[in-house]
Amino acid sequence: MNENVMTAANLMENLFSHIAVEDANKAANIYSEWNRIVSKIKSSPDIDEKRNDYLGNNLYDHSRIVDIRNGVLLVEADHPGYISLLQFYKNFILKGFQMNGNKYGIRNIAFKLAGARGFAEETVEMKEKAGRDIAELQIKEEEKGPKPAESELLSKRKNRELPPDLKSIFEDIEKDFEKR
């Protein structure tokens, strides 16, 4: 037999050897619990004109669990409307996990649109690079100097103080904030 050829059994063994059975069981249990909880959601006549008994099944069909990190369950949905509905029923879903003993330590749920980047994919390096890019753009704009229209206004304006009517408006706003 050629040494480069593997049997199907060896291929399957190599493919699944890195997956821990406990992790696979945990994932399967979380998915089934998600299905059980979300499928129980029914719309209220206060929200819709009539009761929708299939709302939970629709929410389940259009959402999926992506990850669990630090007690936060990351769920993605395929449409922003489903994300809004899931957010509306978030407390119901969390209560459902708690009523079943909350074996997975879920304290919060975060939602994202399918295909959009979520917190699980973002890295610190990407955020730092974006910050550097923005800072570089701001520096370049400042180096160009004021725009012609701005410099004309600045040169005409000798007094750096606000006009009296504008100043009184800001003082009134400040007083309102102090009262609160």
N, C-alpha and C positions, 0 to 999 in steps of 0.2 A: 504494500500500500504506500502511496506517495506521502511523505512526511508533511507536506503542506495542506493536505486534505484532513478536515476534521469531521467527526461524526456529528450528527444532529444533537446527540446527547451531550457531547463535550461542548458544543457551541452554546447550548442552552445553559449548561452549568457555568461556563465562563461569563455569559451574559448576566446572569442573575446572582453570581457569587458575591458581589459587593452590596447587595441589598439585604439588610437585616430583617429577619422575619417579624421582629417586634415593631419595627418602623412601618412595615407594610400593613400589619394588623392595626396599628394606631391610625394610619391614614384611612384605611377602609372603615374603621369605626367612626372617625370624624365625618367622613362623607355620608355615611348612613344616618348619623345623628343630624347633620345639616339637612338632609332630605326629610327626615321625620319632623323636624322643627319648622322648617320653612313651608313645607306642604300643608301645615295646619293653619297658615295665615288665610284669613278670609276678609274681604273688604267690608267696610262698614257702610250702611245706607247713608250715614252722615257725610261720607266722602263721595261715594258714587250714588247715582240715582237709584240703582238697585244693587242688591248684594251680589258679589262675585265670589262664588264658592271655589272657583278654580284659580284664584289669584296666587295662592301659595305654590301650586303646581307650575304656573307660568314663571314665577320668580325662581323656582328651583331649576327649571329648564333653561333659563337664560342667565344663570349665574354658576360660578364654580369656585371652590376654595383653591387658592394659589399657595398659601404659606401660613405658618403660625410662627411668630417671633415675639418673644418677651410678653406673652399673654395677649398679643394682638393677632386676630384672625384676619388675614388679607383675602378678600373676596373680589373677584372680577365679574363684571356683567357685560353683556354685549350691546347694551344701549343705555344712554344716560337716564332714560325714564325708569328703567329697572333699578338703577342705582338710587334714584330718588325714593322709589318705593321701599327698597331695602333699608335705606336710612330711616325712613318713616317707621318701619317695623323693627328697628335695631334693638330697642329695649325688649321687645317681645322675644326676639331671637336669643339675646343674652340671658333672659330669664329662663328660656327653654334649656340652655346649656346648664344653668345653675340648678334647675330642678332635677336634672339627671346626674347630679353630683359634680359637675364641672371637672371631670377627670383630667382635662387638658389645660386647665388654668387659664381659660379664655376670659379676659377682663374687658376687652374692647374689640370692635370690628372696624376695619378700614376697608373702604371700597375703592375700586379703580375700574376704569373703562378697559375692556379687552383690547389689547394692542397698545395701550398707553403705558408709559413707564411708571412704575410705582416705587414705593420706598424700598422694596426688596432689591431692585436692580440698581438704584442710584448709589454711587460711591462718593466718598469724600473727595477723591481726586477730581471727579467730574464737577462737583460743586465749586471746588477751588479754581479750576480752570475757567469756569463760567464767570466767576468773580473777577479773575485777572483780566479776562477779555473785556468785561464791562468797564473796569478801571482804566484799561488802555484806551478805550474809546472816549471816555470822559476826559482823559489827559490830552488826547489829540484835539478834541473840541475846544478845550480851554486854551491850548497853544495857538489856535487859529485867531483868538481874540474875539471881541464882541462883534456881532453882526452889524452891518451898516445902520439898520434902523435902530438898533439898541444904542449904538454909540451916539447917534444924533439926539435921541431922547436924553441920554445921560449928559451930553454937553449942554443942552438947553436948560436942564434942571440944575439950578444953582443951590437951592435949598434941599437938603437931604431929608427934611421932615415931611410927614404925611400931610395932605390937605386937611383942614380942620373938620370938615364933614366926615371924611373917611376915618379920621382919628377918633371921633366921637362914636362911630359905629363899632370900632374895635374895642373901645372902652366899655360900651354897653354889653358886648359879647363877653368880655372878661368878667364883668360884674355878675352876669348870669351864671358863669361857671363857678364863681366863688360862692354863690348862693347854694349850689348843689353840693 
